[in-house]
Amino acid sequence: MPIPLLRAAELRAIEVEYSRATPPLMERVGRAAAEFVQTHFGTGRVLVCAGPGNNGGDGFVLARELARAGRHVCVHFVGDAARLPPDAATAYQACRTTRADFCPEIPAGDFSLVVDALFGIGLARPITGDLAALIARINAFAGPVLALDIPSGLDGDSGR
């Protein structure tokens, strides 16, 4: 059965609908993504590239759950923890209590999976500079890449 692709406004409506859910939507997304990774992507190292907003928060939850399951997880966070939205800040703090490695630079070596949790549907500006270079590096990865929400830099409505 085909699964419909939703436009950004439809996804935002779902986020609003679940904004007061228990557990919070970010927890649900991160846990479901971690379960998907555990089922489909073996046991190797995972690189999570986390951005400065709620998409990064989804990535922190995923990284936390994988680290708790014994996976080697490297988190490359490209933001300021003091400026994270409240749910993402909570997810960041919880992830910091695990064995996940927070890496200021992407470490050398192989990864069985790269997770793009940089920017979700809320990004409304062109990406330039270091962030554009990071996205190009993610896109050039030879192995599988899992994007949470949508690949960073892609407009979910137009496909550009």
N, CA and C atoms as an extended XYZ file, in Angstrom:
480
Properties=species:S:1:pos:R:3:atomname:S:1:resname:S:1:resid:I:1 pbc="F F F"
N         0.840       -1.177        0.000 N   MET     1
C         0.000        0.000        0.000 CA  MET     1
C         0.886        1.242        0.000 C   MET     1
N         0.705        2.145       -0.943 N   PRO     2
C         1.544        3.349       -1.011 CA  PRO     2
C         1.324        4.260        0.204 C   PRO     2
N         2.401        4.891        0.617 N   ILE     3
C         2.336        5.848        1.718 CA  ILE     3
C         2.434        7.244        1.096 C   ILE     3
N         1.467        8.121        1.392 N   PRO     4
C         1.502        9.452        0.775 CA  PRO     4
C         2.656       10.294        1.311 C   PRO     4
N         3.193       11.134        0.453 N   LEU     5
C         4.179       12.124        0.879 CA  LEU     5
C         3.423       13.361        1.321 C   LEU     5
N         3.798       13.893        2.451 N   LEU     6
C         3.095       15.046        2.993 CA  LEU     6
C         3.874       16.320        2.713 C   LEU     6
N         3.152       17.382        2.478 N   ARG     7
C         3.768       18.702        2.302 CA  ARG     7
C         4.142       19.260        3.683 C   ARG     7
N         4.972       20.293        3.674 N   ALA     8
C         5.459       20.870        4.934 CA  ALA     8
C         4.304       21.320        5.827 C   ALA     8
N         3.290       21.952        5.263 N   ALA     9
C         2.154       22.415        6.072 CA  ALA     9
C         1.421       21.239        6.712 C   ALA     9
N         1.308       20.137        6.009 N   GLU    10
C         0.641       18.953        6.565 CA  GLU    10
C         1.475       18.357        7.703 C   GLU    10
N         2.792       18.345        7.530 N   LEU    11
C         3.667       17.848        8.592 CA  LEU    11
C         3.618       18.757        9.818 C   LEU    11
N         3.567       20.060        9.592 N   ARG    12
C         3.471       20.995       10.720 CA  ARG    12
C         2.159       20.793       11.477 C   ARG    12
N         1.080       20.518       10.745 N   ALA    13
C        -0.215       20.268       11.390 CA  ALA    13
C        -0.134       19.021       12.274 C   ALA    13
N         0.556       18.008       11.818 N   ILE    14
C         0.738       16.798       12.631 CA  ILE    14
C         1.555       17.132       13.878 C   ILE    14
N         2.600       17.940       13.709 N   GLU    15
C         3.415       18.335       14.861 CA  GLU    15
C         2.576       19.085       15.897 C   GLU    15
N         1.697       19.977       15.424 N   VAL    16
C         0.829       20.717       16.348 CA  VAL    16
C        -0.128       19.757       17.046 C   VAL    16
N        -0.702       18.830       16.285 N   GLU    17
C        -1.644       17.866       16.846 CA  GLU    17
C        -1.006       17.035       17.960 C   GLU    17
N         0.257       16.693       17.798 N   TYR    18
C         0.950       15.851       18.772 CA  TYR    18
C         1.825       16.639       19.746 C   TYR    18
N         1.695       17.959       19.761 N   SER    19
C         2.592       18.780       20.578 CA  SER    19
C         2.452       18.511       22.073 C   SER    19
N         1.323       18.038       22.512 N   ARG    20
C         1.128       17.768       23.937 CA  ARG    20
C         0.998       16.272       24.223 C   ARG    20
N         1.410       15.466       23.267 N   ALA    21
C         1.302       14.010       23.420 CA  ALA    21
C         2.280       13.501       24.462 C   ALA    21
N         1.946       12.360       25.019 N   THR    22
C         2.833       11.676       25.959 CA  THR    22
C         3.058       10.272       25.447 C   THR    22
N         4.295        9.854       25.188 N   PRO    23
C         5.510       10.671       25.249 CA  PRO    23
C         5.508       11.729       24.135 C   PRO    23
N         6.334       12.755       24.287 N   PRO    24
C         6.386       13.821       23.285 CA  PRO    24
C         6.747       13.284       21.895 C   PRO    24
N         6.320       14.007       20.883 N   LEU    25
C         6.552       13.598       19.496 CA  LEU    25
C         8.033       13.364       19.219 C   LEU    25
N         8.907       14.216       19.739 N   MET    26
C        10.348       14.054       19.505 CA  MET    26
C        10.830       12.702       20.030 C   MET    26
N        10.334       12.312       21.197 N   GLU    27
C        10.684       11.000       21.760 CA  GLU    27
C        10.197        9.882       20.851 C   GLU    27
N         8.977       10.005       20.366 N   ARG    28
C         8.406        8.979       19.492 CA  ARG    28
C         9.211        8.847       18.206 C   ARG    28
N         9.544        9.986       17.610 N   VAL    29
C        10.302        9.987       16.351 CA  VAL    29
C        11.678        9.374       16.561 C   VAL    29
N        12.395        9.840       17.577 N   GLY    30
C        13.743        9.342       17.831 CA  GLY    30
C        13.774        7.868       18.164 C   GLY    30
N        12.829        7.415       18.973 N   ARG    31
C        12.779        5.997       19.335 CA  ARG    31
C        12.438        5.135       18.115 C   ARG    31
N        11.465        5.591       17.315 N   ALA    32
C        11.096        4.829       16.113 CA  ALA    32
C        12.269        4.770       15.140 C   ALA    32
N        12.984        5.879       14.988 N   ALA    33
C        14.146        5.888       14.092 CA  ALA    33
C        15.234        4.955       14.614 C   ALA    33
N        15.455        4.947       15.923 N   ALA    34
C        16.467        4.056       16.508 CA  ALA    34
C        16.082        2.596       16.287 C   ALA    34
N        14.822        2.282       16.445 N   GLU    35
C        14.361        0.905       16.209 CA  GLU    35
C        14.567        0.519       14.745 C   GLU    35
N        14.273        1.459       13.848 N   PHE    36
C        14.478        1.222       12.415 CA  PHE    36
C        15.959        0.961       12.130 C   PHE    36
N        16.836        1.771       12.706 N   VAL    37
C        18.275        1.600       12.502 CA  VAL    37
C        18.720        0.239       13.042 C   VAL    37
N        18.276       -0.123       14.223 N   GLN    38
C        18.666       -1.400       14.812 CA  GLN    38
C        18.218       -2.571       13.933 C   GLN    38
N        17.068       -2.454       13.321 N   THR    39
C        16.521       -3.525       12.495 CA  THR    39
C        17.190       -3.612       11.128 C   THR    39
N        17.555       -2.470       10.552 N   HIS    40
C        17.967       -2.442        9.150 CA  HIS    40
C        19.434       -2.115        8.878 C   HIS    40
N        20.197       -1.684        9.891 N   PHE    41
C        21.541       -1.196        9.592 CA  PHE    41
C        22.642       -1.823       10.428 C   PHE    41
N        22.553       -3.072       10.709 N   GLY    42
C        23.659       -3.800       11.321 CA  GLY    42
C        24.103       -3.276       12.663 C   GLY    42
N        25.385       -3.500       12.954 N   THR    43
C        25.902       -3.182       14.285 CA  THR    43
C        27.090       -2.223       14.278 C   THR    43
N        27.460       -1.686       13.132 N   GLY    44
C        28.633       -0.809       13.050 CA  GLY    44
C        28.404        0.566       13.642 C   GLY    44
N        29.434        1.402       13.528 N   ARG    45
C        29.376        2.782       14.046 CA  ARG    45
C        28.346        3.606       13.293 C   ARG    45
N        27.700        4.507       14.021 N   VAL    46
C        26.699        5.403       13.451 CA  VAL    46
C        27.142        6.839       13.705 C   VAL    46
N        27.095        7.650       12.668 N   LEU    47
C        27.362        9.081       12.787 CA  LEU    47
C        26.033        9.815       12.707 C   LEU    47
N        25.725       10.599       13.731 N   VAL    48
C        24.511       11.419       13.737 CA  VAL    48
C        24.939       12.873       13.618 C   VAL    48
N        24.554       13.526       12.527 N   CYS    49
C        24.808       14.954       12.341 CA  CYS    49
C        23.555       15.686       12.797 C   CYS    49
N        23.658       16.396       13.924 N   ALA    50
C        22.502       17.028       14.550 CA  ALA    50
C        22.580       18.538       14.423 C   ALA    50
N        21.460       19.120       14.030 N   GLY    51
C        21.378       20.557       13.835 CA  GLY    51
C        20.869       21.304       15.051 C   GLY    51
N        20.677       22.620       14.896 N   PRO    52
C        20.384       23.502       16.022 CA  PRO    52
C        18.922       23.592       16.432 C   PRO    52
N        18.059       22.762       15.847 N   GLY    53
C        16.630       22.855       16.157 CA  GLY    53
C        16.037       21.520       16.546 C   GLY    53
N        14.748       21.404       16.309 N   ASN    54
C        14.042       20.188       16.705 CA  ASN    54
C        14.449       18.965       15.897 C   ASN    54
N        14.900       19.141       14.662 N   ASN    55
C        15.387       17.995       13.900 CA  ASN    55
C        16.641       17.447       14.577 C   ASN    55
N        17.474       18.333       15.067 N   GLY    56
C        18.623       17.898       15.857 CA  GLY    56
C        18.180       17.163       17.105 C   GLY    56
N        17.089       17.620       17.721 N   GLY    57
C        16.542       16.937       18.889 CA  GLY    57
C        16.129       15.518       18.571 C   GLY    57
N        15.500       15.324       17.406 N   ASP    58
C        15.160       13.964       16.961 CA  ASP    58
C        16.428       13.117       16.890 C   ASP    58
N        17.492       13.716       16.357 N   GLY    59
C        18.774       13.011       16.243 CA  GLY    59
C        19.376       12.675       17.597 C   GLY    59
N        19.226       13.576       18.588 N   PHE    60
C        19.749       13.294       19.929 CA  PHE    60
C        19.019       12.106       20.555 C   PHE    60
N        17.698       12.049       20.368 N   VAL    61
C        16.934       10.920       20.914 CA  VAL    61
C        17.386        9.630       20.248 C   VAL    61
N        17.514        9.643       18.922 N   LEU    62
C        17.983        8.457       18.201 CA  LEU    62
C        19.364        8.035       18.712 C   LEU    62
N        20.279        8.984       18.834 N   ALA    63
C        21.636        8.680       19.306 CA  ALA    63
C        21.605        8.120       20.723 C   ALA    63
N        20.786        8.709       21.576 N   ARG    64
C        20.662        8.228       22.953 CA  ARG    64
C        20.204        6.778       22.985 C   ARG    64
N        19.167        6.480       22.200 N   GLU    65
C        18.621        5.122       22.198 CA  GLU    65
C        19.623        4.115       21.629 C   GLU    65
N        20.340        4.499       20.574 N   LEU    66
C        21.345        3.593       20.015 CA  LEU    66
C        22.483        3.366       20.997 C   LEU    66
N        22.927        4.436       21.668 N   ALA    67
C        24.004        4.295       22.652 CA  ALA    67
C        23.555        3.406       23.804 C   ALA    67
N        22.325        3.567       24.252 N   ARG    68
C        21.804        2.713       25.332 CA  ARG    68
C        21.734        1.249       24.902 C   ARG    68
N        21.552        1.027       23.593 N   ALA    69
C        21.487       -0.343       23.074 CA  ALA    69
C        22.883       -0.914       22.821 C   ALA    69
N        23.915       -0.134       23.121 N   GLY    70
C        25.280       -0.617       22.977 CA  GLY    70
C        25.948       -0.276       21.665 C   GLY    70
N        25.302        0.508       20.817 N   ARG    71
C        25.913        0.908       19.552 CA  ARG    71
C        26.945        2.000       19.791 C   ARG    71
N        27.977        2.017       18.939 N   HIS    72
C        28.962        3.099       18.977 CA  HIS    72
C        28.388        4.236       18.140 C   HIS    72
N        28.112        5.357       18.792 N   VAL    73
C        27.463        6.499       18.147 CA  VAL    73
C        28.347        7.729       18.303 C   VAL    73
N        28.591        8.416       17.180 N   CYS    74
C        29.283        9.700       17.177 CA  CYS    74
C        28.252       10.766       16.828 C   CYS    74
N        28.135       11.777       17.661 N   VAL    75
C        27.205       12.873       17.406 CA  VAL    75
C        28.022       14.101       17.019 C   VAL    75
N        27.775       14.593       15.813 N   HIS    76
C        28.412       15.827       15.347 CA  HIS    76
C        27.331       16.907       15.391 C   HIS    76
N        27.365       17.728       16.458 N   PHE    77
C        26.344       18.743       16.709 CA  PHE    77
C        26.828       20.085       16.182 C   PHE    77
N        26.038       20.687       15.302 N   VAL    78
C        26.416       21.964       14.683 CA  VAL    78
C        25.496       23.079       15.191 C   VAL    78
N        25.514       23.272       16.467 N   GLY    79
C        24.672       24.305       17.050 CA  GLY    79
C        25.223       24.737       18.392 C   GLY    79
N        24.414       25.515       19.077 N   ASP    80
C        24.750       26.022       20.405 CA  ASP    80
C        23.723       25.431       21.362 C   ASP    80
N        24.170       24.591       22.279 N   ALA    81
C        23.248       23.911       23.195 CA  ALA    81
C        22.388       24.908       23.977 C   ALA    81
N        22.916       26.078       24.263 N   ALA    82
C        22.170       27.081       25.027 CA  ALA    82
C        21.017       27.677       24.225 C   ALA    82
N        21.013       27.497       22.905 N   ARG    83
C        19.969       28.091       22.054 CA  ARG    83
C        18.988       27.058       21.501 C   ARG    83
N        19.104       25.804       21.939 N   LEU    84
C        18.190       24.770       21.456 CA  LEU    84
C        16.771       25.031       21.951 C   LEU    84
N        15.744       24.683       21.133 N   PRO    85
C        14.368       24.743       21.628 CA  PRO    85
C        14.216       23.805       22.829 C   PRO    85
N        13.223       24.020       23.691 N   PRO    86
C        13.120       23.256       24.940 CA  PRO    86
C        13.148       21.733       24.779 C   PRO    86
N        12.366       21.162       23.889 N   ASP    87
C        12.366       19.704       23.730 CA  ASP    87
C        13.719       19.197       23.236 C   ASP    87
N        14.316       19.927       22.307 N   ALA    88
C        15.624       19.524       21.786 CA  ALA    88
C        16.694       19.642       22.873 C   ALA    88
N        16.585       20.667       23.726 N   ALA    89
C        17.540       20.826       24.827 CA  ALA    89
C        17.434       19.657       25.802 C   ALA    89
N        16.219       19.226       26.078 N   THR    90
C        16.015       18.069       26.957 CA  THR    90
C        16.634       16.818       26.332 C   THR    90
N        16.410       16.634       25.023 N   ALA    91
C        16.971       15.475       24.324 CA  ALA    91
C        18.497       15.532       24.309 C   ALA    91
N        19.052       16.721       24.115 N   TYR    92
C        20.506       16.909       24.119 CA  TYR    92
C        21.082       16.497       25.473 C   TYR    92
N        20.490       17.005       26.553 N   GLN    93
C        20.994       16.693       27.892 CA  GLN    93
C        20.908       15.197       28.178 C   GLN    93
N        19.807       14.556       27.773 N   ALA    94
C        19.661       13.117       27.999 CA  ALA    94
C        20.683       12.330       27.193 C   ALA    94
N        20.971       12.771       25.992 N   CYS    95
C        21.958       12.090       25.155 CA  CYS    95
C        23.354       12.221       25.763 C   CYS    95
N        23.633       13.366       26.361 N   ARG    96
C        24.952       13.593       26.967 CA  ARG    96
C        25.212       12.648       28.143 C   ARG    96
N        24.160       12.049       28.700 N   THR    97
C        24.339       11.131       29.831 CA  THR    97
C        24.652        9.708       29.372 C   THR    97
N        24.706        9.479       28.073 N   THR    98
C        24.979        8.141       27.542 CA  THR    98
C        26.438        8.046       27.107 C   THR    98
N        26.762        6.916       26.498 N   ARG    99
C        28.125        6.711       25.993 CA  ARG    99
C        28.310        7.264       24.579 C   ARG    99
N        27.327        7.975       24.053 N   ALA   100
C        27.483        8.589       22.732 CA  ALA   100
C        28.641        9.579       22.784 C   ALA   100
N        29.489        9.543       21.745 N   ASP   101
C        30.609       10.481       21.651 CA  ASP   101
C        30.135       11.747       20.948 C   ASP   101
N        30.361       12.897       21.561 N   PHE   102
C        30.069       14.172       20.907 CA  PHE   102
C        31.370       14.648       20.274 C   PHE   102
N        31.366       14.773       18.955 N   CYS   103
C        32.579       15.027       18.179 CA  CYS   103
C        32.484       16.390       17.501 C   CYS   103
N        33.389       17.318       17.825 N   PRO   104
C        33.356       18.634       17.166 CA  PRO   104
C        33.661       18.549       15.678 C   PRO   104
N        34.396       17.524       15.283 N   GLU   105
C        34.690       17.249       13.872 CA  GLU   105
C        34.231       15.823       13.577 C   GLU   105
N        33.938       15.553       12.319 N   ILE   106
C        33.567       14.189       11.956 CA  ILE   106
C        34.814       13.323       12.063 C   ILE   106
N        34.751       12.279       12.881 N   PRO   107
C        35.939       11.443       13.072 CA  PRO   107
C        36.258       10.608       11.844 C   PRO   107
N        37.519       10.258       11.728 N   ALA   108
C        37.954        9.391       10.632 CA  ALA   108
C        37.411        7.992       10.861 C   ALA   108
N        37.434        7.215        9.815 N   GLY   109
C        37.012        5.823        9.926 CA  GLY   109
C        35.692        5.583        9.230 C   GLY   109
N        35.276        4.346        9.293 N   ASP   110
C        34.062        3.933        8.606 CA  ASP   110
C        32.848        4.038        9.520 C   ASP   110
N        31.712        4.259        8.889 N   PHE   111
C        30.428        4.259        9.578 CA  PHE   111
C        29.503        3.321        8.819 C   PHE   111
N        28.676        2.596        9.542 N   SER   112
C        27.701        1.740        8.872 CA  SER   112
C        26.495        2.559        8.434 C   SER   112
N        26.341        3.755        9.025 N   LEU   113
C        25.206        4.629        8.707 CA  LEU   113
C        25.542        6.053        9.105 C   LEU   113
N        25.092        7.000        8.283 N   VAL   114
C        25.132        8.414        8.640 CA  VAL   114
C        23.683        8.884        8.747 C   VAL   114
N        23.372        9.588        9.836 N   VAL   115
C        22.023       10.119       10.054 CA  VAL   115
C        22.064       11.629        9.862 C   VAL   115
N        21.217       12.118        8.966 N   ASP   116
C        21.066       13.545        8.706 CA  ASP   116
C        19.919       14.055        9.576 C   ASP   116
N        20.272       14.687       10.688 N   ALA   117
C        19.292       15.314       11.579 CA  ALA   117
C        19.646       16.795       11.720 C   ALA   117
N        20.086       17.386       10.613 N   LEU   118
C        20.524       18.783       10.632 CA  LEU   118
C        19.350       19.746       10.584 C   LEU   118
N        18.591       19.678        9.512 N   PHE   119
C        17.479       20.608        9.302 CA  PHE   119
C        16.278       19.812        8.806 C   PHE   119
N        15.146       20.064        9.382 N   GLY   120
C        13.929       19.388        8.955 CA  GLY   120
C        13.104       20.262        8.042 C   GLY   120
N        11.812       20.203        8.226 N   ILE   121
C        10.887       20.926        7.350 CA  ILE   121
C        10.852       22.414        7.646 C   ILE   121
N        11.431       22.854        8.765 N   GLY   122
C        11.342       24.250        9.147 CA  GLY   122
C        12.357       25.160        8.481 C   GLY   122
N        13.328       24.618        7.783 N   LEU   123
C        14.366       25.459        7.187 CA  LEU   123
C        13.785       26.276        6.039 C   LEU   123
N        13.969       27.594        6.117 N   ALA   124
C        13.400       28.474        5.095 CA  ALA   124
C        14.457       29.394        4.490 C   ALA   124
N        15.698       28.959        4.502 N   ARG   125
C        16.771       29.788        3.943 CA  ARG   125
C        17.736       28.898        3.186 C   ARG   125
N        18.470       29.487        2.249 N   PRO   126
C        19.502       28.692        1.565 CA  PRO   126
C        20.615       28.324        2.541 C   PRO   126
N        21.209       27.186        2.323 N   ILE   127
C        22.310       26.739        3.174 CA  ILE   127
C        23.622       27.057        2.464 C   ILE   127
N        24.529       27.705        3.192 N   THR   128
C        25.808       28.113        2.609 CA  THR   128
C        26.942       27.763        3.574 C   THR   128
N        28.141       28.010        3.133 N   GLY   129
C        29.322       27.901        3.983 CA  GLY   129
C        29.583       26.511        4.520 C   GLY   129
N        29.980       26.452        5.797 N   ASP   130
C        30.346       25.188        6.432 CA  ASP   130
C        29.188       24.195        6.447 C   ASP   130
N        27.968       24.701        6.622 N   LEU   131
C        26.812       23.790        6.644 CA  LEU   131
C        26.570       23.177        5.267 C   LEU   131
N        26.734       23.957        4.224 N   ALA   132
C        26.595       23.413        2.866 CA  ALA   132
C        27.676       22.360        2.612 C   ALA   132
N        28.880       22.620        3.102 N   ALA   133
C        29.970       21.651        2.940 CA  ALA   133
C        29.667       20.364        3.715 C   ALA   133
N        29.093       20.491        4.907 N   LEU   134
C        28.731       19.311        5.690 CA  LEU   134
C        27.654       18.497        4.977 C   LEU   134
N        26.652       19.167        4.433 N   ILE   135
C        25.596       18.456        3.705 CA  ILE   135
C        26.172       17.768        2.480 C   ILE   135
N        27.081       18.424        1.781 N   ALA   136
C        27.728       17.788        0.621 CA  ALA   136
C        28.504       16.554        1.062 C   ALA   136
N        29.147       16.638        2.208 N   ARG   137
C        29.901       15.486        2.731 CA  ARG   137
C        28.953       14.330        3.088 C   ARG   137
N        27.829       14.656        3.700 N   ILE   138
C        26.829       13.627        4.007 CA  ILE   138
C        26.339       12.979        2.720 C   ILE   138
N        26.021       13.805        1.730 N   ASN   139
C        25.498       13.298        0.460 CA  ASN   139
C        26.519       12.469       -0.303 C   ASN   139
N        27.806       12.690       -0.043 N   ALA   140
C        28.865       11.935       -0.725 CA  ALA   140
C        29.231       10.641        0.004 C   ALA   140
N        28.660       10.415        1.174 N   PHE   141
C        28.968        9.221        1.935 CA  PHE   141
C        28.659        7.980        1.101 C   PHE   141
N        29.577        7.027        1.094 N   ALA   142
C        29.427        5.840        0.241 CA  ALA   142
C        28.384        4.867        0.774 C   ALA   142
N        28.104        4.905        2.063 N   GLY   143
C        27.140        3.987        2.654 CA  GLY   143
C        25.761        4.608        2.751 C   GLY   143
N        24.877        3.970        3.495 N   PRO   144
C        23.518        4.485        3.624 CA  PRO   144
C        23.453        5.749        4.480 C   PRO   144
N        22.517        6.619        4.115 N   VAL   145
C        22.223        7.844        4.856 CA  VAL   145
C        20.738        7.823        5.189 C   VAL   145
N        20.423        8.069        6.436 N   LEU   146
C        19.038        8.151        6.889 CA  LEU   146
C        18.755        9.593        7.254 C   LEU   146
N        17.802       10.214        6.562 N   ALA   147
C        17.414       11.589        6.874 CA  ALA   147
C        16.181       11.563        7.763 C   ALA   147
N        16.245       12.286        8.875 N   LEU   148
C        15.084       12.428        9.742 CA  LEU   148
C        14.275       13.623        9.232 C   LEU   148
N        13.021       13.449        9.022 N   ASP   149
C        12.091       14.393        8.391 CA  ASP   149
C        12.309       14.428        6.884 C   ASP   149
N        13.421       15.056        6.474 N   ILE   150
C        13.693       15.272        5.054 CA  ILE   150
C        15.193       15.532        4.909 C   ILE   150
N        15.803       15.155        3.803 N   PRO   151
C        17.227       15.474        3.639 CA  PRO   151
C        17.479       16.981        3.770 C   PRO   151
N        18.496       17.346        4.532 N   SER   152
C        18.794       18.754        4.758 CA  SER   152
C        19.093       19.470        3.448 C   SER   152
N        18.484       20.634        3.319 N   GLY   153
C        18.672       21.441        2.125 CA  GLY   153
C        17.643       21.205        1.045 C   GLY   153
N        16.829       20.183        1.197 N   LEU   154
C        15.795       19.864        0.209 CA  LEU   154
C        14.502       20.536        0.608 C   LEU   154
N        13.875       21.236       -0.323 N   ASP   155
C        12.575       21.843       -0.073 CA  ASP   155
C        11.517       20.759       -0.238 C   ASP   155
N        10.820       20.458        0.836 N   GLY   156
C         9.851       19.374        0.841 CA  GLY   156
C         8.638       19.611       -0.034 C   GLY   156
N         8.367       20.843       -0.373 N   ASP   157
C         7.206       21.138       -1.214 CA  ASP   157
C         7.551       21.169       -2.698 C   ASP   157
N         8.714       21.737       -3.032 N   SER   158
C         9.066       21.880       -4.441 CA  SER   158
C        10.022       20.803       -4.924 C   SER   158
N        10.743       20.180       -3.996 N   GLY   159
C        11.750       19.196       -4.381 CA  GLY   159
C        13.091       19.828       -4.722 C   GLY   159
N        13.205       21.153       -4.681 N   ARG   160
C        14.475       21.823       -4.948 CA  ARG   160
C        15.383       21.741       -3.749 C   ARG   160
